[in-house]
Amino acid sequence: MTANSAEKDTGQDVERDRGEDLEHDQGNDLGGDRDTDQSQDQRVRRRAAALGAARTLHRSPLHLSLTERFSAIAAAAPEVVGADDPTDVYGDGVVATLEVEVAGLLGKEAAAFFPTGTMAQQVALRCWAGRTGNATVALHPLAHPELHEGGALPAVSGLRTVHPTHDPRLPTADEVRDHGEPFGTLMLELPLRDAGFVLPTWEELTEVVAAARERDAVVHFDGARLWECTTHFGRPLAEIAGLADSVYVSFYKSLEGLSGAVLAGPRTLVDEARVWRHRYGGQLFQQFPTAVSALLGLKHALPRLPEYVAHARVVAEALREGLTAAGVPWSRVHPERPHTHQFQVWLPYATDVLDEAALGQAEETKTMLFGRWFSDGPPGLSVTEVTVGDAGLDWTADDVKEAVAEFVRRLPG
């Protein structure tokens, strides 16, 4: 069970972005075109509940005030920039430093900073289309460009997409090898967020890449969340990224930066991407706050992600056991053993019922177990995304089960 792909056909794909991938940060509800006045009221409640929660699995920086956020970045900035470093202008200072550091982490020749991942990825795919002579991109129908970019690949970049599989997982080598028409680029989203943050095995991934190369296609990784994939694959970032011809990574998701992304790959590709970045309007005058926050994320958040992934597996098992013990008629934690520090929970109740139970629990007990729920699957089922971060490391399995019991107590019998 995955996101409702019918929305793509109705032109409502932008709405499902939920405020450009805000991860449902344990109560965050800060975006989305489908919000009504009533949901605005819920936003206020949800933010207050998140700020007032003594216990939560993930404490999002998005709940901080503007002054708190800027003050925290300014206070920590000397850890990653010199006291007398000049202000960055058009990427000639700290932005360039960030590009070099990320290129090194990913084992690539060069990297270019972009204000958004959407822009970075569209530029990468159109550059590869020009180089391969084939404007067709093979990707999953649940991939970010298909669900969350308003049909930008064909509308803006003149690209066409095909889908080697519709199953809620990455394609297999046979599906790539046997696809019925040629494509110039295979794009793999690692992990595939809307299917439940799922990843293939390392062996499966290497076989898929090899199958694409057999077809003379290049391989691009949508690595918005590549940072947290090392635990599942048992490989360092450079080895994972080394499978692909190019890779894009994000700074505001797992690394909790302000925004921004990097496209990394061969120097000739990155040089061309810089030209297209300017054409797309992405050559901003000053981006030093974003770059500083990204460098801080690389220094502080990146090393802790394996710890979060490991504990997410403890939390997921406890959630599953707690829901069963509480007598919920049907429930699913997906994947059963999370591939990253994020996963889905599915329950057979309406979203408004689950939202009210989650908010009531947070407001009355100061424990926030779940964030916002969505009806993205079959009728009668709702889904939420769970993120385990630093705040969640304090939760024992028993803590999770106790919170589940309290949550279920608030649901109709």
C-alpha positions as CSV (number, residue, x, y, z in Angstrom):
1,M,0.0,0.0,0.0
2,T,1.4,3.3,-1.1
3,A,0.5,6.9,-1.9
4,N,-2.5,7.4,-4.1
5,S,-1.2,7.6,-7.6
6,A,-4.6,8.8,-8.9
7,E,-3.7,12.3,-7.7
8,K,-1.1,12.6,-10.4
9,D,-3.8,12.1,-13.0
10,T,-5.9,14.9,-11.5
11,G,-3.1,17.4,-11.4
12,Q,-3.1,17.4,-7.7
13,D,0.4,16.0,-7.4
14,V,1.9,19.2,-5.9
15,E,-0.6,18.9,-3.0
16,R,0.8,15.6,-1.9
17,D,4.2,17.2,-1.2
18,R,3.0,18.2,2.2
19,G,5.0,21.4,2.2
20,E,8.0,20.1,0.1
21,D,8.7,16.9,2.1
22,L,8.4,18.1,5.7
23,E,8.6,14.4,6.8
24,H,5.6,14.7,9.1
25,D,8.2,15.7,11.7
26,Q,6.4,14.2,14.7
27,G,3.6,16.7,14.6
28,N,4.7,19.0,11.9
29,D,2.0,20.2,9.6
30,L,3.4,23.3,8.0
31,G,2.5,23.0,4.4
32,G,0.2,21.7,1.7
33,D,-2.2,23.4,-0.7
34,R,-5.1,21.3,0.5
35,D,-5.1,22.9,4.0
36,T,-8.4,24.5,5.0
37,D,-9.1,27.0,7.8
38,Q,-9.9,24.1,10.0
39,S,-6.5,22.5,9.3
40,Q,-4.8,25.8,10.0
41,D,-6.3,25.6,13.4
42,Q,-4.9,22.1,13.7
43,R,-1.5,23.4,12.6
44,V,-1.5,25.7,15.6
45,R,-2.6,22.9,17.9
46,R,0.0,20.5,16.4
47,R,2.9,23.0,16.7
48,A,1.9,23.8,20.3
49,A,1.7,20.1,21.2
50,A,5.1,19.4,19.6
51,L,6.7,22.3,21.5
52,G,5.1,21.2,24.7
53,A,5.8,17.5,24.4
54,A,8.3,16.2,27.0
55,R,8.7,13.1,25.0
56,T,8.8,12.6,21.2
57,L,10.5,10.4,18.8
58,H,11.9,13.3,16.7
59,R,12.1,16.9,17.6
60,S,12.0,19.0,14.4
61,P,13.8,22.3,14.1
62,L,10.9,23.5,12.1
63,H,9.0,24.0,15.3
64,L,11.5,26.6,16.5
65,S,10.8,30.3,16.0
66,L,12.8,32.2,13.3
67,T,14.9,34.0,15.9
68,E,15.7,30.7,17.7
69,R,16.7,29.0,14.4
70,F,18.9,31.8,13.2
71,S,20.5,32.3,16.6
72,A,21.4,28.6,16.8
73,I,23.0,28.6,13.4
74,A,24.9,31.8,14.1
75,A,26.2,30.5,17.4
76,A,27.4,27.3,15.8
77,A,28.8,28.9,12.6
78,P,32.4,29.2,14.0
79,E,32.6,25.4,14.0
80,V,32.5,25.3,10.2
81,V,33.6,28.8,9.0
82,G,36.4,31.2,9.9
83,A,35.6,34.3,12.0
84,D,37.0,36.6,9.3
85,D,35.6,34.7,6.3
86,P,34.0,37.1,3.8
87,T,30.3,36.9,3.0
88,D,29.7,34.4,0.2
89,V,28.6,36.0,-3.1
90,Y,27.3,33.9,-6.0
91,G,28.9,30.8,-4.4
92,D,32.5,32.0,-4.2
93,G,33.0,31.3,-0.5
94,V,31.3,28.9,2.0
95,V,29.1,27.5,-0.8
96,A,32.2,26.4,-2.7
97,T,33.5,24.9,0.5
98,L,30.3,22.9,0.9
99,E,30.5,21.7,-2.7
100,V,34.1,20.4,-2.3
101,E,33.2,18.6,1.0
102,V,30.2,16.9,-0.5
103,A,32.1,15.8,-3.6
104,G,34.7,14.2,-1.4
105,L,32.1,12.5,0.8
106,L,30.4,11.0,-2.3
107,G,33.6,10.2,-4.1
108,K,32.7,12.4,-7.1
109,E,34.9,14.7,-9.2
110,A,32.8,17.8,-8.6
111,A,29.6,19.0,-7.1
112,A,27.3,22.0,-7.6
113,F,25.0,23.6,-5.0
114,F,21.4,24.2,-5.9
115,P,18.7,26.0,-4.0
116,T,16.3,23.1,-4.4
117,G,16.6,19.4,-5.1
118,T,13.8,19.6,-7.7
119,M,16.0,22.0,-9.7
120,A,19.2,19.9,-9.2
121,Q,17.5,16.8,-10.3
122,Q,15.8,18.3,-13.4
123,V,19.1,19.8,-14.5
124,A,20.9,16.5,-14.1
125,L,18.3,14.6,-16.1
126,R,18.2,17.1,-18.9
127,C,22.0,17.1,-19.1
128,W,22.1,13.4,-19.3
129,A,19.4,13.4,-22.0
130,G,21.5,15.7,-24.1
131,R,24.6,13.5,-23.7
132,T,22.9,10.2,-24.3
133,G,20.6,11.5,-27.1
134,N,17.6,10.0,-25.4
135,A,15.1,12.1,-23.5
136,T,13.4,9.2,-21.8
137,V,14.0,8.6,-18.1
138,A,13.1,5.3,-16.4
139,L,12.0,5.8,-12.8
140,H,9.5,4.5,-10.3
141,P,5.9,6.0,-10.5
142,L,6.2,6.8,-6.8
143,A,9.5,8.7,-7.3
144,H,9.6,12.4,-6.3
145,P,9.5,13.8,-9.9
146,E,6.4,11.8,-10.6
147,L,4.4,12.7,-7.5
148,H,5.8,16.0,-6.1
149,E,7.0,18.3,-8.9
150,G,3.8,19.2,-10.8
151,G,4.8,17.3,-14.0
152,A,7.9,19.4,-14.3
153,L,10.1,16.8,-16.2
154,P,8.0,17.0,-19.4
155,A,6.6,20.5,-18.9
156,V,9.9,22.3,-18.1
157,S,12.7,19.9,-19.3
158,G,11.0,18.2,-22.3
159,L,11.7,14.7,-20.8
160,R,9.5,11.6,-21.0
161,T,9.2,9.0,-18.2
162,V,8.7,5.3,-18.3
163,H,8.2,2.9,-15.3
164,P,10.0,-0.5,-15.2
165,T,7.8,-1.5,-12.3
166,H,4.7,-0.4,-10.4
167,D,5.3,-2.6,-7.4
168,P,6.0,-0.6,-4.2
169,R,9.8,-1.2,-4.4
170,L,12.7,-0.3,-6.6
171,P,12.9,-2.2,-9.9
172,T,14.7,-5.5,-10.3
173,A,17.5,-6.1,-12.7
174,D,15.3,-8.2,-14.9
175,E,12.6,-5.4,-15.0
176,V,15.3,-2.9,-16.1
177,R,16.9,-5.3,-18.6
178,D,13.6,-6.4,-20.1
179,H,11.8,-3.0,-20.3
180,G,10.2,-2.8,-23.7
181,E,11.6,0.5,-24.9
182,P,14.9,2.4,-24.7
183,F,15.7,5.0,-22.1
184,G,18.7,7.2,-21.7
185,T,18.8,7.4,-17.9
186,L,17.7,5.2,-15.1
187,M,16.8,7.2,-12.0
188,L,16.7,5.4,-8.6
189,E,15.3,7.1,-5.5
190,L,17.2,5.8,-2.5
191,P,15.3,5.2,-0.3
192,L,11.9,5.2,-2.1
193,R,10.1,7.5,0.3
194,D,6.5,7.1,-0.8
195,A,6.7,3.3,-0.8
196,G,7.8,3.4,2.9
197,F,11.4,4.5,2.7
198,V,12.4,1.2,1.2
199,L,15.7,0.1,-0.3
200,P,16.9,-2.9,-2.2
201,T,19.7,-5.1,-0.9
202,W,23.3,-4.2,-2.0
203,E,23.4,-7.1,-4.3
204,E,20.0,-6.1,-5.9
205,L,21.2,-2.5,-6.3
206,T,24.5,-3.5,-8.0
207,E,22.6,-5.8,-10.4
208,V,20.1,-3.1,-11.3
209,V,22.9,-0.7,-12.1
210,A,24.6,-3.3,-14.2
211,A,21.4,-4.0,-16.1
212,A,21.0,-0.3,-16.9
213,R,24.6,-0.2,-18.2
214,E,23.9,-3.3,-20.4
215,R,21.3,-1.1,-22.1
216,D,23.8,1.8,-22.5
217,A,21.9,3.9,-20.0
218,V,23.4,6.2,-17.4
219,V,22.4,5.9,-13.8
220,H,21.3,8.8,-11.6
221,F,20.5,8.5,-7.9
222,D,17.9,10.6,-6.3
223,G,19.7,10.5,-3.0
224,A,17.7,13.1,-1.0
225,R,18.0,10.7,1.9
226,L,21.1,8.9,0.8
227,W,22.8,9.9,4.0
228,E,20.9,7.3,6.1
229,C,21.4,4.4,3.6
230,T,24.8,3.3,4.8
231,T,23.5,1.1,7.6
232,H,21.2,-0.9,5.4
233,F,23.8,-1.4,2.6
234,G,26.7,-1.8,5.0
235,R,28.8,0.4,2.7
236,P,30.2,3.9,3.0
237,L,28.6,6.8,1.2
238,A,31.3,7.0,-1.5
239,E,30.9,3.3,-2.4
240,I,27.1,3.7,-2.7
241,A,27.3,6.9,-4.7
242,G,30.1,5.3,-6.8
243,L,27.5,3.0,-8.4
244,A,25.8,6.0,-10.1
245,D,27.0,8.4,-12.8
246,S,25.5,11.2,-10.8
247,V,23.8,11.7,-7.5
248,Y,21.8,14.4,-5.8
249,V,21.6,14.9,-2.0
250,S,19.5,17.1,0.2
251,F,20.5,19.1,3.2
252,Y,17.2,19.9,4.9
253,K,15.8,16.5,5.4
254,S,17.9,14.2,7.6
255,L,20.6,16.8,8.0
256,E,18.1,19.4,9.2
257,G,19.7,22.3,7.2
258,L,17.7,25.3,6.1
259,S,17.3,24.1,2.5
260,G,19.4,23.3,-0.5
261,A,20.9,20.4,-2.4
262,V,24.0,19.3,-4.3
263,L,24.4,17.6,-7.6
264,A,27.6,15.5,-7.8
265,G,29.2,13.7,-10.6
266,P,31.8,14.0,-13.4
267,R,33.4,17.5,-13.6
268,T,32.1,17.9,-17.2
269,L,28.5,17.2,-16.2
270,V,28.7,19.5,-13.2
271,D,30.2,22.3,-15.3
272,E,27.3,21.9,-17.7
273,A,24.8,21.8,-14.7
274,R,26.1,25.1,-13.5
275,V,25.2,26.7,-16.8
276,W,21.7,25.3,-16.6
277,R,21.4,26.3,-12.9
278,H,21.8,29.9,-14.0
279,R,19.3,29.4,-16.7
280,Y,16.8,28.0,-14.3
281,G,17.2,30.9,-11.9
282,G,19.2,29.0,-9.3
283,Q,22.3,31.2,-9.2
284,L,21.3,33.2,-6.1
285,F,23.2,36.2,-4.9
286,Q,23.8,35.0,-1.4
287,Q,23.1,31.6,0.1
288,F,25.6,31.5,3.0
289,P,23.1,30.8,5.8
290,T,21.9,27.7,3.9
291,A,25.4,26.6,3.2
292,V,26.5,27.1,6.9
293,S,23.5,25.1,8.1
294,A,24.4,22.3,5.6
295,L,28.0,22.1,6.9
296,L,26.7,22.0,10.4
297,G,24.4,19.1,9.4
298,L,27.3,17.2,7.9
299,K,29.3,17.7,11.0
300,H,26.7,16.9,13.7
301,A,23.7,15.1,12.2
302,L,25.4,12.8,9.6
303,P,27.6,10.9,12.1
304,R,24.5,10.1,14.2
305,L,22.3,8.7,11.5
306,P,23.4,5.1,11.9
307,E,22.4,5.3,15.6
308,Y,19.0,6.6,14.6
309,V,18.5,3.8,12.1
310,A,19.4,1.1,14.6
311,H,17.0,2.5,17.2
312,A,14.2,2.9,14.6
313,R,14.3,-0.8,14.3
314,V,13.7,-1.1,18.1
315,V,10.9,1.4,17.9
316,A,9.2,-0.3,14.9
317,E,9.2,-3.7,16.6
318,A,7.8,-2.2,19.8
319,L,5.1,-0.4,17.8
320,R,4.1,-3.6,16.1
321,E,4.0,-5.5,19.4
322,G,2.1,-2.7,21.1
323,L,-0.6,-2.4,18.5
324,T,-1.1,-6.2,18.5
325,A,-1.3,-6.3,22.3
326,A,-3.8,-3.4,22.3
327,G,-6.1,-5.4,20.1
328,V,-6.2,-3.1,17.1
329,P,-8.1,-5.1,14.5
330,W,-5.5,-4.5,11.8
331,S,-2.2,-2.7,11.7
332,R,1.0,-2.6,9.8
333,V,4.5,-1.3,10.4
334,H,6.2,-1.0,7.0
335,P,8.9,-2.1,6.5
336,E,8.8,-4.5,9.4
337,R,12.5,-3.9,9.9
338,P,13.0,-0.3,8.8
339,H,15.7,0.3,6.1
340,T,16.4,3.8,7.4
341,H,15.4,5.8,10.5
342,Q,12.0,6.5,8.9
343,F,9.1,4.1,8.2
344,Q,5.3,4.0,7.8
345,V,2.5,2.9,10.2
346,W,-0.9,1.9,8.8
347,L,-4.1,1.8,10.8
348,P,-7.8,1.1,9.9
349,Y,-9.3,4.4,11.0
350,A,-10.2,7.7,9.4
351,T,-7.5,10.3,9.4
352,D,-9.5,12.8,11.5
353,V,-9.9,10.1,14.2
354,L,-6.2,9.3,14.3
355,D,-5.2,13.0,14.2
356,E,-7.4,13.8,17.2
357,A,-6.1,10.8,19.1
358,A,-2.5,11.8,18.4
359,L,-3.1,15.4,19.3
360,G,-5.1,14.6,22.4
361,Q,-2.3,12.3,23.6
362,A,0.4,14.9,23.1
363,E,-1.7,17.7,24.7
364,E,-2.8,15.7,27.8
365,T,0.2,13.4,28.4
366,K,3.0,15.5,26.9
367,T,4.0,12.4,24.9
368,M,3.9,12.8,21.1
369,L,3.9,9.3,19.5
370,F,2.5,10.1,16.0
371,G,2.3,13.1,13.7
372,R,-0.2,13.8,11.0
373,W,-2.2,11.0,9.3
374,F,-3.1,10.7,5.6
375,S,-5.6,8.6,3.6
376,D,-3.1,7.7,0.9
377,G,-4.1,4.0,0.5
378,P,-7.2,1.8,0.2
379,P,-10.5,3.1,1.6
380,G,-10.6,2.8,5.4
381,L,-6.8,2.8,5.9
382,S,-4.7,5.8,7.0
383,V,-0.9,6.1,7.1
384,T,1.6,8.2,9.0
385,E,5.4,8.4,8.7
386,V,7.5,7.9,11.8
387,T,11.0,9.5,12.2
388,V,13.3,8.4,14.9
389,G,15.9,11.1,15.8
390,D,18.0,12.1,18.8
391,A,15.0,12.6,21.0
392,G,13.8,9.1,20.2
393,L,17.0,7.4,21.5
394,D,15.7,7.8,25.1
395,W,12.6,5.6,24.3
396,T,12.8,2.0,25.4
397,A,10.7,-0.7,23.9
398,D,8.5,-0.5,27.0
399,D,8.1,3.2,26.6
400,V,6.9,2.8,23.0
401,K,4.4,0.1,24.0
402,E,3.1,2.2,26.9
403,A,2.6,5.1,24.5
404,V,0.8,2.9,22.0
405,A,-1.6,1.6,24.6
406,E,-2.4,5.2,25.6
407,F,-2.9,6.1,21.9
408,V,-5.2,3.2,21.2
409,R,-7.2,3.9,24.3
410,R,-8.3,7.1,22.5
411,L,-9.6,5.3,19.4
412,P,-13.2,4.1,19.0
413,G,-13.8,0.6,20.1
